[in-house]
Amino acid sequence: MKTEINEKISKILGAVFLLQASAPVIGGVIRDSIIGTGDITDTMTNISNNAWLMQVGIAVELIAAIGVVMLGALLYLVLKKQDTKIALVALGLYLIEVVALIISQVASSALLHISQESVLAGHPEIFQILGSLSLEIHDFAFGSVLMLFFALGATLFYYLFYKSGYLPKGLALFGLTVAVLSLSGILIALFSAVSAESILIVFMLNLPFELVTGLWLLTKGFRDGTETK
């Protein structure tokens, strides 16, 4: 019975890893294709002209938020046997990440409505100010706060994964290394002139880990000789 439960948990966790790997990428590609690199009036015009696509991007990011909650809860369930306190702290950090993600999407939703009103009004200065503010709130919540708490939580969870032996040691070590590098990168960005966008490549290394881990858990499950409570 315990083996059957472990197999079910591993498959669910694997599916959630794949969801968490794909949803943010899809949402980010959609958003970047709309936002562009022009001034705020160009940005708001693009958003207004692609309102439905902007809404899809927001929806995908909110699905990603659900994925983070599920991932954090499952990782806590699986890894609490290694160290309950560390697993609980990591879960809390993931939940803070979710709050930051929701705030970023509230800002995106506000930006969408402001953009539509701004286009109708001919882009008066007040709408440009509000649009810029919404964009800055999104970028700070998503590009700084979210990344920080993700990196903190992932470092703790992946340390427990490495300690547990549930994954191949090489894969677990890769995940832990990438998480530590991500944490170091975002701390450098927060306390220096380096922008968060410049260290995004480090965070992207989490993508292959999440994809491979998801596929491994779906097909192989937890390694032999390990158990989950």
Beta strands, then each sheet from edge to edge (+ up, - down):
end
